[in-house]
Amino acid sequence: MKTTRKTSDSRERDLRLALARIQRGRAHTGESKVTIAAVAREAGVSTALIHNHYPNVAEAVREAQGRSSRAQRDVKHQDLIAEREKNKLLRQELEELRLKTADLASINEVLMAELRALKARSGDLKIVALSSHKT
């Protein structure tokens, strides 16, 4: 017993017609929700056949669902670009803060050295404090 198989083009046309019937509410199987499984049942094939041999049909189903993988990829790519820009700005801010910290540490060391010198002078008995009264 020999069975004839449909050509790839014929099968793809059947799948697209099944998708169109479901979208218009005229499915033979009573399907109302557009899914790959519903299209497969409507066309009388397995979901694996759609996924493995008809990726364009699977993409058409996702687009009908509003979940196009291309659209999702584009959104994620835009999010990635935005996050990279934020990361770049944060790295610049970090470098600026490191430079400021180094400057402040240097100023702090100078002030501490001056304070030690002043404390050493104040302990010397030969130094007399002058009043700062102006008359």
CNS distance restraints for C-alpha pairs under 8 A (distance, minus, plus):
assign (resid   6 and name CA) (resid  10 and name CA) 6.01 0.50 0.50
assign (resid   6 and name CA) (resid  11 and name CA) 6.04 0.50 0.50
assign (resid   7 and name CA) (resid  11 and name CA) 6.13 0.50 0.50
assign (resid   8 and name CA) (resid  12 and name CA) 6.08 0.50 0.50
assign (resid   9 and name CA) (resid  13 and name CA) 6.14 0.50 0.50
assign (resid  10 and name CA) (resid  14 and name CA) 6.26 0.50 0.50
assign (resid  11 and name CA) (resid  15 and name CA) 6.23 0.50 0.50
assign (resid  12 and name CA) (resid  16 and name CA) 6.19 0.50 0.50
assign (resid  12 and name CA) (resid  54 and name CA) 7.01 0.50 0.50
assign (resid  12 and name CA) (resid  57 and name CA) 7.35 0.50 0.50
assign (resid  13 and name CA) (resid  17 and name CA) 6.08 0.50 0.50
assign (resid  14 and name CA) (resid  18 and name CA) 6.09 0.50 0.50
assign (resid  14 and name CA) (resid  43 and name CA) 6.34 0.50 0.50
assign (resid  15 and name CA) (resid  19 and name CA) 6.23 0.50 0.50
assign (resid  15 and name CA) (resid  39 and name CA) 6.70 0.50 0.50
assign (resid  15 and name CA) (resid  40 and name CA) 7.39 0.50 0.50
assign (resid  15 and name CA) (resid  43 and name CA) 5.75 0.50 0.50
assign (resid  15 and name CA) (resid  57 and name CA) 7.12 0.50 0.50
assign (resid  16 and name CA) (resid  20 and name CA) 6.17 0.50 0.50
assign (resid  16 and name CA) (resid  57 and name CA) 6.77 0.50 0.50
assign (resid  17 and name CA) (resid  21 and name CA) 6.12 0.50 0.50
assign (resid  18 and name CA) (resid  22 and name CA) 6.30 0.50 0.50
assign (resid  18 and name CA) (resid  27 and name CA) 7.17 0.50 0.50
assign (resid  18 and name CA) (resid  39 and name CA) 5.77 0.50 0.50
assign (resid  18 and name CA) (resid  42 and name CA) 5.65 0.50 0.50
assign (resid  18 and name CA) (resid  43 and name CA) 5.69 0.50 0.50
assign (resid  19 and name CA) (resid  23 and name CA) 6.22 0.50 0.50
assign (resid  19 and name CA) (resid  34 and name CA) 7.33 0.50 0.50
assign (resid  19 and name CA) (resid  39 and name CA) 5.59 0.50 0.50
assign (resid  19 and name CA) (resid  61 and name CA) 7.26 0.50 0.50
assign (resid  20 and name CA) (resid  24 and name CA) 6.18 0.50 0.50
assign (resid  21 and name CA) (resid  25 and name CA) 6.08 0.50 0.50
assign (resid  21 and name CA) (resid  26 and name CA) 4.88 0.50 0.50
assign (resid  21 and name CA) (resid  27 and name CA) 4.96 0.50 0.50
assign (resid  21 and name CA) (resid  28 and name CA) 7.98 0.50 0.50
assign (resid  22 and name CA) (resid  26 and name CA) 5.88 0.50 0.50
assign (resid  22 and name CA) (resid  27 and name CA) 4.89 0.50 0.50
assign (resid  22 and name CA) (resid  31 and name CA) 6.16 0.50 0.50
assign (resid  22 and name CA) (resid  32 and name CA) 5.86 0.50 0.50
assign (resid  22 and name CA) (resid  33 and name CA) 7.18 0.50 0.50
assign (resid  22 and name CA) (resid  34 and name CA) 6.45 0.50 0.50
assign (resid  22 and name CA) (resid  39 and name CA) 7.49 0.50 0.50
assign (resid  23 and name CA) (resid  32 and name CA) 7.41 0.50 0.50
assign (resid  23 and name CA) (resid  33 and name CA) 7.91 0.50 0.50
assign (resid  23 and name CA) (resid  34 and name CA) 6.74 0.50 0.50
assign (resid  25 and name CA) (resid  31 and name CA) 7.69 0.50 0.50
assign (resid  25 and name CA) (resid  32 and name CA) 6.11 0.50 0.50
assign (resid  26 and name CA) (resid  30 and name CA) 7.51 0.50 0.50
assign (resid  27 and name CA) (resid  31 and name CA) 5.73 0.50 0.50
assign (resid  27 and name CA) (resid  32 and name CA) 7.38 0.50 0.50
assign (resid  27 and name CA) (resid  42 and name CA) 6.84 0.50 0.50
assign (resid  28 and name CA) (resid  42 and name CA) 6.72 0.50 0.50
assign (resid  29 and name CA) (resid  41 and name CA) 7.43 0.50 0.50
assign (resid  29 and name CA) (resid  42 and name CA) 5.90 0.50 0.50
assign (resid  31 and name CA) (resid  38 and name CA) 6.21 0.50 0.50
assign (resid  31 and name CA) (resid  42 and name CA) 7.55 0.50 0.50
assign (resid  33 and name CA) (resid  38 and name CA) 7.17 0.50 0.50
assign (resid  34 and name CA) (resid  38 and name CA) 6.30 0.50 0.50
assign (resid  34 and name CA) (resid  39 and name CA) 7.13 0.50 0.50
assign (resid  34 and name CA) (resid  61 and name CA) 6.81 0.50 0.50
assign (resid  34 and name CA) (resid  64 and name CA) 7.12 0.50 0.50
assign (resid  34 and name CA) (resid  65 and name CA) 6.58 0.50 0.50
assign (resid  35 and name CA) (resid  39 and name CA) 6.27 0.50 0.50
assign (resid  35 and name CA) (resid  61 and name CA) 6.38 0.50 0.50
assign (resid  35 and name CA) (resid  62 and name CA) 7.71 0.50 0.50
assign (resid  35 and name CA) (resid  65 and name CA) 7.49 0.50 0.50
assign (resid  36 and name CA) (resid  40 and name CA) 6.09 0.50 0.50
assign (resid  36 and name CA) (resid  47 and name CA) 6.38 0.50 0.50
assign (resid  36 and name CA) (resid  50 and name CA) 7.57 0.50 0.50
assign (resid  36 and name CA) (resid  58 and name CA) 6.50 0.50 0.50
assign (resid  36 and name CA) (resid  61 and name CA) 6.31 0.50 0.50
assign (resid  37 and name CA) (resid  41 and name CA) 6.17 0.50 0.50
assign (resid  37 and name CA) (resid  46 and name CA) 7.69 0.50 0.50
assign (resid  37 and name CA) (resid  47 and name CA) 5.60 0.50 0.50
assign (resid  38 and name CA) (resid  42 and name CA) 6.06 0.50 0.50
assign (resid  39 and name CA) (resid  43 and name CA) 6.08 0.50 0.50
assign (resid  40 and name CA) (resid  44 and name CA) 5.82 0.50 0.50
assign (resid  40 and name CA) (resid  45 and name CA) 4.96 0.50 0.50
assign (resid  40 and name CA) (resid  46 and name CA) 5.49 0.50 0.50
assign (resid  40 and name CA) (resid  47 and name CA) 5.45 0.50 0.50
assign (resid  40 and name CA) (resid  50 and name CA) 7.24 0.50 0.50
assign (resid  41 and name CA) (resid  45 and name CA) 6.22 0.50 0.50
assign (resid  41 and name CA) (resid  46 and name CA) 7.23 0.50 0.50
assign (resid  45 and name CA) (resid  49 and name CA) 6.78 0.50 0.50
assign (resid  45 and name CA) (resid  50 and name CA) 7.96 0.50 0.50
assign (resid  46 and name CA) (resid  50 and name CA) 6.96 0.50 0.50
assign (resid  47 and name CA) (resid  51 and name CA) 6.29 0.50 0.50
assign (resid  48 and name CA) (resid  52 and name CA) 5.77 0.50 0.50
assign (resid  49 and name CA) (resid  53 and name CA) 5.55 0.50 0.50
assign (resid  49 and name CA) (resid  54 and name CA) 6.99 0.50 0.50
assign (resid  50 and name CA) (resid  54 and name CA) 4.75 0.50 0.50
assign (resid  50 and name CA) (resid  55 and name CA) 6.46 0.50 0.50
assign (resid  50 and name CA) (resid  57 and name CA) 6.87 0.50 0.50
assign (resid  50 and name CA) (resid  58 and name CA) 6.25 0.50 0.50
assign (resid  51 and name CA) (resid  55 and name CA) 5.58 0.50 0.50
assign (resid  51 and name CA) (resid  58 and name CA) 6.25 0.50 0.50
assign (resid  54 and name CA) (resid  58 and name CA) 6.53 0.50 0.50
assign (resid  55 and name CA) (resid  59 and name CA) 6.06 0.50 0.50
assign (resid  56 and name CA) (resid  60 and name CA) 6.15 0.50 0.50
assign (resid  57 and name CA) (resid  61 and name CA) 6.26 0.50 0.50
assign (resid  58 and name CA) (resid  62 and name CA) 6.32 0.50 0.50
assign (resid  59 and name CA) (resid  63 and name CA) 6.11 0.50 0.50
assign (resid  59 and name CA) (resid  68 and name CA) 6.37 0.50 0.50
assign (resid  59 and name CA) (resid  69 and name CA) 7.16 0.50 0.50
assign (resid  60 and name CA) (resid  64 and name CA) 6.18 0.50 0.50
assign (resid  60 and name CA) (resid  68 and name CA) 7.80 0.50 0.50
assign (resid  61 and name CA) (resid  65 and name CA) 6.27 0.50 0.50
assign (resid  62 and name CA) (resid  66 and name CA) 6.14 0.50 0.50
assign (resid  62 and name CA) (resid  67 and name CA) 4.98 0.50 0.50
assign (resid  62 and name CA) (resid  68 and name CA) 4.85 0.50 0.50
assign (resid  62 and name CA) (resid  69 and name CA) 7.19 0.50 0.50
assign (resid  63 and name CA) (resid  67 and name CA) 5.56 0.50 0.50
assign (resid  63 and name CA) (resid  68 and name CA) 4.48 0.50 0.50
assign (resid  64 and name CA) (resid  68 and name CA) 7.96 0.50 0.50
assign (resid  67 and name CA) (resid  71 and name CA) 7.17 0.50 0.50
assign (resid  67 and name CA) (resid  72 and name CA) 6.87 0.50 0.50
assign (resid  68 and name CA) (resid  72 and name CA) 6.17 0.50 0.50
assign (resid  69 and name CA) (resid  73 and name CA) 5.93 0.50 0.50
assign (resid  70 and name CA) (resid  74 and name CA) 6.10 0.50 0.50
assign (resid  71 and name CA) (resid  75 and name CA) 6.18 0.50 0.50
assign (resid  72 and name CA) (resid  76 and name CA) 6.16 0.50 0.50
assign (resid  73 and name CA) (resid  77 and name CA) 6.02 0.50 0.50
assign (resid  74 and name CA) (resid  78 and name CA) 6.20 0.50 0.50
assign (resid  75 and name CA) (resid  79 and name CA) 6.22 0.50 0.50
assign (resid  76 and name CA) (resid  80 and name CA) 6.06 0.50 0.50
assign (resid  77 and name CA) (resid  81 and name CA) 6.25 0.50 0.50
assign (resid  78 and name CA) (resid  82 and name CA) 6.25 0.50 0.50
assign (resid  79 and name CA) (resid  83 and name CA) 6.14 0.50 0.50
assign (resid  80 and name CA) (resid  84 and name CA) 6.10 0.50 0.50
assign (resid  81 and name CA) (resid  85 and name CA) 6.28 0.50 0.50
assign (resid  82 and name CA) (resid  86 and name CA) 6.31 0.50 0.50
assign (resid  83 and name CA) (resid  87 and name CA) 6.06 0.50 0.50
assign (resid  84 and name CA) (resid  88 and name CA) 6.11 0.50 0.50
assign (resid  85 and name CA) (resid  89 and name CA) 6.29 0.50 0.50
assign (resid  86 and name CA) (resid  90 and name CA) 6.13 0.50 0.50
assign (resid  87 and name CA) (resid  91 and name CA) 6.12 0.50 0.50
assign (resid  88 and name CA) (resid  92 and name CA) 6.31 0.50 0.50
assign (resid  89 and name CA) (resid  93 and name CA) 6.20 0.50 0.50
assign (resid  90 and name CA) (resid  94 and name CA) 6.06 0.50 0.50
assign (resid  91 and name CA) (resid  95 and name CA) 6.24 0.50 0.50
assign (resid  92 and name CA) (resid  96 and name CA) 6.29 0.50 0.50
assign (resid  93 and name CA) (resid  97 and name CA) 6.16 0.50 0.50
assign (resid  94 and name CA) (resid  98 and name CA) 6.16 0.50 0.50
assign (resid  95 and name CA) (resid  99 and name CA) 6.33 0.50 0.50
assign (resid  96 and name CA) (resid 100 and name CA) 6.28 0.50 0.50
assign (resid  97 and name CA) (resid 101 and name CA) 6.02 0.50 0.50
assign (resid  98 and name CA) (resid 102 and name CA) 6.21 0.50 0.50
assign (resid  99 and name CA) (resid 103 and name CA) 6.30 0.50 0.50
assign (resid 100 and name CA) (resid 104 and name CA) 6.12 0.50 0.50
assign (resid 101 and name CA) (resid 105 and name CA) 6.05 0.50 0.50
assign (resid 102 and name CA) (resid 106 and name CA) 6.25 0.50 0.50
assign (resid 103 and name CA) (resid 107 and name CA) 6.29 0.50 0.50
assign (resid 104 and name CA) (resid 108 and name CA) 5.99 0.50 0.50
assign (resid 105 and name CA) (resid 109 and name CA) 6.24 0.50 0.50
assign (resid 106 and name CA) (resid 110 and name CA) 6.44 0.50 0.50
assign (resid 107 and name CA) (resid 111 and name CA) 6.24 0.50 0.50
assign (resid 108 and name CA) (resid 112 and name CA) 6.11 0.50 0.50
assign (resid 109 and name CA) (resid 113 and name CA) 6.20 0.50 0.50
assign (resid 110 and name CA) (resid 114 and name CA) 6.28 0.50 0.50
assign (resid 111 and name CA) (resid 115 and name CA) 6.10 0.50 0.50
assign (resid 112 and name CA) (resid 116 and name CA) 6.22 0.50 0.50
assign (resid 113 and name CA) (resid 117 and name CA) 6.26 0.50 0.50
assign (resid 114 and name CA) (resid 118 and name CA) 6.16 0.50 0.50
assign (resid 115 and name CA) (resid 119 and name CA) 6.10 0.50 0.50
assign (resid 116 and name CA) (resid 120 and name CA) 6.10 0.50 0.50
assign (resid 117 and name CA) (resid 121 and name CA) 6.27 0.50 0.50
assign (resid 118 and name CA) (resid 122 and name CA) 6.12 0.50 0.50
assign (resid 119 and name CA) (resid 123 and name CA) 6.40 0.50 0.50
assign (resid 120 and name CA) (resid 124 and name CA) 6.73 0.50 0.50
assign (resid 121 and name CA) (resid 127 and name CA) 7.10 0.50 0.50
assign (resid 122 and name CA) (resid 127 and name CA) 7.01 0.50 0.50
